[in-house]
Amino acid sequence: MTQRLAAVLAADMVGYSRLMQADEAGTIARLRTHRLELIDPAITDNRGHIIKTTGDGMLVEFPSVADAVQCAVKVQTVMKRRNRDVAGDQRIEFRIGINLGDIIFEDGDIFGDGVNVAARLEQLAGTGQVCVSAAVYDQVSGRLDLSFQDLGEQHLKNMKRPVQAYQVNLDSSDVSNPLPEQPEPTSIVSAVKPTIAVLPFDNLSGDPEQEFFVDGLTEDILTELSRRHELFVISRNSTFVYKGQAVNLRDVGEKLGAQYLVEGSVRKSGQRLRVTVQLIDTTNDAHIWAEKYDRTLDDIFAIQDEVTAAIVATLPGRIEAQQQDQLARKKPGNLAAYECLLVAKVLHHKSNREDNKKALELVDRAIELDPEYAHAHVWRGCILGQAWGYGWCEDKEAMLGQAQKSSERAAQFDDNDADIHRLLAAIDILHHKFTRSKYHQERALELNPNYDLVVVQMGELYTWTGEAEKGVEWITKAMRLNPHHPLRFWSHLGKAHFTGKNYQEALQAFDHLPSLDTAQQAFVIACHGWLGNKHAAERQLQTLDALDPEFSMDQLLATLHYENEADLQHLCTGLEMAGWPQQLSDQEIAGQLY
């Protein structure tokens, strides 16, 4: 048993039991992701040592209070950004308390009043906040670029004397207003893409015959990443010179001119194969993302394809999230074309009118900086398409025409960008031009077969053309490719199951959505109609009426793009059986088809 002065951080996950009860597997997976990508690296970067973890919390010791506070602020600030697009009842959020005091160390655990005070301060902290004792405040006040709110003396549970407590005023800055209102004129600046290098994976199997698999996996990842137009990928000839060498990652990054490195290993044991992969930011040696893939050796080449697809589907999103964190710390006036586009994407994904407007201003700025930036032109089309979809415009036809024009303009500069063909396919669906839409979909898949937005849209196309079984297959594949997929994927899956007359499966898919829009409500009502659930249908009709009393059949039909009259009739019949008050004749239904 030893005793010494130490800083102790106590963290607790808010609403853990509720989240586990609602979605145990999903909550564990998301918490694990936050641990791998953010929390554990932040602890390591600040010289912390995890003493104990529970299902919903942890105790961490730091050599200095400054390290502990900086770690806590980093975690809470980044978690706030990560939760911006997550429904309130699904967010993973933490409370953190920090204390400085004498700690007893025994058998790998810590005890004493110093630990108890940290735990009580954590309970005092608000959701997403950091609460510290006076001992911590006295050490860091004036030393760190932080301000504090004095909470006064607090009578903490099982503490004989009150404890003076302070709450850190966390930075509320955001990327929602990244440019000054009147930016100074700037000369044309080319888009600066993040550069990534894939180092040869290590063969840890002790079996030279596995070397072909290891090299093949590395080359496949290189090839597939090269399809992503938002990345600049260092060639194989440059990276394979490091095969079999022990290297300093920061030095390699400098020599290759790559900010990001992918490294990994392959280990064979009996009939099992384990592949590990890590994404590293070479500027600070930070591990952004890590994953393990355990597979049986039934078909080694199928494993290679599966692991490659999973890595390539995940890496760009992790790099983009890292870039967003860096942008949040940059001075607004220094944004170049790529960075303008990156922030525009963030705002676009928030799916509200004001952020859509700001996103359009940013992407226009990116095009001003680099007029031939194809990826910016196509995302301008995406942003305009969102405004069209939500009706954030006076002339919807004109808005859709602008979206199409931006996409076609992008294709003039670079016809090999999967996003361009993805958007053109979506516009063709809206115009019921299914043959052309399929051409663009297949072209997008050819360019990037592991892009979840392209894959899910293939499922949408099959749903509208009446091939619901294929629709379910493609949408499910997209969800596997990106475990952190947008919530709207569940809506696509629900519509595909309904079209395939699998009503219970459709209801289960819609149940994953925290709230339903009017069109989604209609599909749920039609499910209950076909299942004969009269009471459930009545309740859902009442919910829809409360949501939008003016919602009409014409408004619903405007959101549908079925190729076949039978599929549209199938939905209308389900609504009729559920008690939908507005009916359409067969002639009116046929008139909705182009």
PyMOL commands that set and color helices and strands:
alter all, ss='L'
color gray80, all
select helices_A, chain A and resi 16-22+24-45+65-82+88-90+113-124+134-140+208-225+236-242+249-256+300-328+332-334+337-349+353-369+374-390+396-413+418-430+434-447+452-464+468-481+488-499+503-510+518-531+534-547+553-557+565-578+586-591
alter helices_A, ss='H'
color red, helices_A
select strands_A, chain A and resi 2-13+49-53+57-62+94-106+109-111+130-133+147-154+163-169+195-198+202-203+232-233+260-269+272-281+286-296
alter strands_A, ss='S'
color yellow, strands_A
deselect
rebuild
show_as cartoon
